[in-house]
Amino acid sequence: MISPDSTREPQSWGRYPKVKHTQVTPVYWRSEVPDLDGSGPSVLPHAYGRSYGDSCLNENGVSLDVSHLNRFISFDEETGLLCCEAGVSLAEILAVMVPRGWFLPVTPGTKFVSVGGAIANDIHWKNHHAGGTFGCHVERLKLLRSDGQRLTCSLTENPELFAATIGGLGLTGLILWAEFKLKRIVNPYIDVDHIRFSSLQEFFELTAEADQDFVYTVSWVDLLVGGEALCRGIFTRGNHNQDPALARKPLKKHLPLAVPFDLPQFVLNTLTIKSFNELYYHKQLPKRLHRIESYDPFFYPLDGIHDWYRMYGRRGFLQYQFVVPFEGAREAMSDILGRIRRSGAGSFLTVLKEFGTVQSPGMLSFPRPGLTLALDFAYAGEKTLRLLDDLDAMVRHYDGAIYPAKDARMSAVIFQQFYPRWQEFAQYIDPHFSSSFWRRVSQKE
Ligand SMILES: Cc1cc2nc3c(=O)[nH]c(=O)nc-3n(C[C@H](O)[C@H](O)[C@H](O)COP(=O)(O)OP(=O)(O)OC[C@H]3O[C@@H](n4cnc5c(N)ncnc54)[C@H](O)[C@@H]3O)c2cc1C
C-alpha cells in the first residue's frame, strides 16, 4: 500500500480546474518507490505542475510527487549523453551543463519543468522545425509499472511502450530515469534578430526565409488588429553564438519579479491588452534589431516573473494551443481569429510558430507539420468554455489538433478525433494509473 502523506495539494499552472486528491505520496528513491499495486485509488505522477490544465491532476486519486527524484546519474563528455532521474528539472541541467559547454536538445518556454514532465508531454518549442520534440532525443528510459516490473524502454527495447510513454501523459507508469543527448555550445549566448511584421502573410515569408538558417524561431503576435492583415507581431530568430571569447563573459543576473497576489480579473481586459500590445509592438524603433542575448532571457522570458498566473485572478485561466496544417492555414487563422475577436476575449500572451516535419516516436505526440498558435484566456465561466468549444470545432474542421498539456476541458469526442491512435495507446496504460484528463477524454459515447 502507498503510505499516506499530504505535503501539498497538487495544482496545475492555470489554476483551473481546482481538484482534491485523496493523498500525495512523495517518491524519494528510485530503489524504494512505493508499492503501486494497491487496490485503492489510482495514481498519477506530478512533478512541477507546469502543465496548464488537468493532465497532471488525478481528482480523488493519489498524486505521486516525483520532484524528489532529482539526482544526476552519469554524463559522457564525449557524446553529451546525460542520464538523470526523472524529477531533475531543466533549470538544474542548465545550471550544471551550460558552464561546461552543453545545452538542452529541446526546451519549452519555462525551465522549471522536470525531465519526466518533458517526456510525458513530449514538449517542443523554438527549434521544433530543426530539432523536433524532446522525445526525439531520448535514447532510453526506465519505467516502473504498478506490478513492480522495471522496464528499460527505447527504440529497440520495449519499443511500443517507449512510443506510448513519449507523450504518454504519465499514464504508462512511473519514469524513474531517462537518458538523452545534450548538444555542444561554444558559449551561453544567442545571436538574435527581432523583426516587426505587419500581417500573417509577412509572418509566412519571414518563416520561410529563416527556416534553413536559424535553429530557433518564434513570434509574439497581436491578434486584435483584425482586417486583411489578420495579425501583426515580432518575429524572433536565433542561433547559438560561436565566439569562444564570450564563453568567459559573465552572465547578467536578473532579479526575478513576482506577482504578489491574485489580481482582480478586470485588470486584464481588451483595453489593457490592446494598450500592452501597442507598446510591445513598438518597443523597438527599427523594424529589424540584432542583439546578442544570454540564453536565459531568450528562452525563458516568463520565468523572470514568478507566479505570473496570478495576473489572471483567483478564477485562473485557460491556455489554448492548436496546430493546423500549412495547407489552409491562412483560412483557418482568419476564421479562428475572427471568432476570438467577436467574443471580446483578449489573449495577453499569444505566440505563433511553425512546426516542422521531424517525426516524434511518441504515439500521442501533439506536434505535427503546420502552424501552431498558443493563447491565454482568463477563465470567465461558461462564456470562456463556449468560445473554446467553438474553436475546437474550427480546429477540427481544418484537420488540426490541440495540445493536451494545456487543456482542461476538451470533450472526449473531439480528443478522439484529434488523436486517432488513442485506443492503440490505451493498451499501454498502466492499470493502476489514471488522470482527470484521461477519464474525461477517454469516455465512450
Ligand atoms: C510558462 C510556461 C511555458 C511553457 N511553454 C511550453 C512550451 O513552449 N512547449 C511545451 O511543449 N510546453 C510548454 N509548457 C508546458 C510544460 O512544458 C509541460 O506541461 C511540462 O510537461 C510540465 O512539466 P512538469 O515537470 O511541471 O510536469 P507536471 O506538469 O507536473 O506533469 C506533466 C505530465 O508529466 C507526467 N509526469 C511527470 N513526471 C513523471 C514521471 N517521473 N513519470 C511519468 N510521468 C510523469 C505527469 O503525470 C503529467 O501527465 C509551458 C508551461 C509553462 C508554465
The ligand as a Gaussian input file, in Angstrom:
#p B3LYP/6-31G(d) Opt

LIG

0 1
 C        5.378000      29.351000     -18.678000
 C        5.200000      28.033000     -19.357000
 C        5.669000      27.872000     -20.645000
 C        5.516000      26.639000     -21.289000
 N        5.994000      26.510000     -22.548000
 C        5.866000      25.343000     -23.197000
 C        6.407000      25.165000     -24.495000
 O        6.987000      26.089000     -25.046000
 N        6.285000      23.950000     -25.082000
 C        5.692000      22.896000     -24.466000
 O        5.634000      21.812000     -25.062000
 N        5.158000      23.028000     -23.227000
 C        5.240000      24.214000     -22.595000
 N        4.737000      24.352000     -21.329000
 C        4.099000      23.181000     -20.695000
 C        5.119000      22.345000     -19.904000
 O        6.347000      22.283000     -20.569000
 C        4.624000      20.894000     -19.781000
 O        3.331000      20.866000     -19.259000
 C        5.548000      20.012000     -18.935000
 O        5.200000      18.682000     -19.144000
 C        5.454000      20.338000     -17.450000
 O        6.398000      19.534000     -16.746000
 P        6.324000      19.301000     -15.172000
 O        7.637000      18.728000     -14.783000
 O        5.863000      20.541000     -14.492000
 O        5.248000      18.159000     -15.081000
 P        3.748000      18.151000     -14.499000
 O        3.015000      19.300000     -15.112000
 O        3.781000      18.021000     -13.035000
 O        3.245000      16.800000     -15.175000
 C        3.101000      16.742000     -16.567000
 C        2.832000      15.307000     -17.011000
 O        4.015000      14.563000     -16.798000
 C        3.726000      13.401000     -16.051000
 N        4.943000      13.090000     -15.291000
 C        5.719000      13.939000     -14.587000
 N        6.761000      13.275000     -14.063000
 C        6.647000      11.983000     -14.461000
 C        7.393000      10.795000     -14.220000
 N        8.516000      10.786000     -13.467000
 N        6.953000       9.635000     -14.759000
 C        5.844000       9.607000     -15.544000
 N        5.103000      10.695000     -15.782000
 C        5.495000      11.867000     -15.254000
 C        2.525000      13.781000     -15.205000
 O        1.787000      12.661000     -14.788000
 C        1.734000      14.643000     -16.181000
 O        0.975000      13.822000     -17.037000
 C        4.878000      25.556000     -20.636000
 C        4.404000      25.724000     -19.333000
 C        4.548000      26.953000     -18.696000
 C        4.021000      27.113000     -17.297000

